[in-house]
Amino acid sequence: MKKILIANRGEIALRVMRTAHKMGIKTVAIYSEADRDAPHVYFANEAVCVGPAPSAESYLNQKKIIQVCKDLKVDGIHPGYGFLSENAKFAKAVTKAGIKFIGPSPHSIKIMGSKLDAKDAVKKYDIPMVPGVDKAITDVKAAKKIAKTIGYPILIKASAGGGGKGMRIVENEAEFEEQMNRAISEAVSAFGDGSVFIEKYVGSPRHIEIQVLADGHGNVVHLFERECSIQRRHQKVVEEAPSAVLDEDLRQRMGEAAVMVAKSCKYEGAGTVEFLLDEHKNFYFLEMNTRLQVEHPVTEMITGVDLVEQQILVARGKKLSFNQEDLSIKGHAVELRVYAEDPKNNFLPSIGTLERYETPKGENIRVDDSFLEGMQIPIHYDPMIAKLVTYGDTRKEAIALMDKAISNYHIEGIETTLDFGQFVMNHKAFVSGKFDTHFVKKYFRPNAKENKKSKEETKLVAQIAALFYEQASKEINIPEAQNEIWYENRK
Ligand code: MV4
């Protein structure tokens, strides 16, 4: 592999190119009309515009991207995360065109893209799963019966969903049918697949995920865990490795389970196996993400392994050069996702120009970004500006350095989640390690902006908000596409 195309934009495109160049591999960037002046365009050896700003017409334009590869004699495609990274059809089309897809096989992507197929695949490996059914619900009566034996509250999930999309919590039997019908119609409109299933609802879980790496020769290792419990409506905000709550025994058991999940679908490349951990430290397999994750840097910091380099080596057909015993955790890493969002205004995207943009620098500080002072935040894509990662010998040191690095990060012209990150780093629950996925909801109270509205208006707003709240508390998730919809509406 001498030349690869990065079918992505932003920080991840830059990050992949950095490793490619280190390995002596030439890079091709693609970009949309909105990204003409983006850093990833200049950083690549060659760059091609693939269409207008909307993702559907540019970064998701499969035919065009494959044509660019043929024109420029590209021999591999790195999909990054998001966009086409978990699209089995794209992976297949790329392979058919004689280009190497740097990622797992279409078969692995397809199995893990369906929660029910994934459950089915791992069944014979003795992987702990949340009590529930492993088939799509077809008969309401039968489903209600099962829900009763599992015990309420239960969760209805869409098989084609992922990352929390299309989930509904059901508190009691009276609500069951209505919530099920909603879940089905949501799943149909969001994924074109109305298959839903039920699980026991785990009330206060922690989100622990295991990084795995597999070569094409049957070797699979895990690179320990990341904890991603600090999230807001399924959007992760703070991640760390290792987790503050795993002991060696649990880490080993979860790592082994993750390796089995990878083996169950003949996985190749870098992947992530997601688990829920309940308050009694029982863990349950949730799903597998068949891509490089946003938060992969924390794993790189504690293991010293360049995950993109490993992806490329595996894609080249190489055997892993290390085994499980060669891997160990050294130190602790924390990552803050810096979003162009306003935490004081319900995390609404904050658009504008980066009037001032200075990143913190120093030993044990890593900033993965793709912005320069003076640039606009494009409204068409994910509002993440940067990933700020800090490292230390201990968790305490990594957190203290994060606190300091946030203070040395200067962004003016837009609102960001930097202050919110500082709130987390100084919060007793986070510092002590005693938190779960409800952290933000439980503790974050933005001091809402002063408003000069009349009493009547305020009362009306409160009534409307109460109605919305009642509705929202039933659907424990908001589709991740939320921001994109918002962007589309602004145009
Ligand atoms: C759950 C759950 C509780 N019980 N499943 C959300 C993301 C998707 N991967 C699965 N998710 C959940 N599944 C059962 N049976 C709670 C969540 C969940 C969650 C999981 C990880 C991180 C953050 C979360 C926030 C809300 C709900």
Residues whose N, C-alpha, C, O or C-beta is under 5 A from the ligand:
A	BS01	MV4	V130 L155 G163 G164 E199 K200 Y201 V202 H207 C228 L286 T437 I476
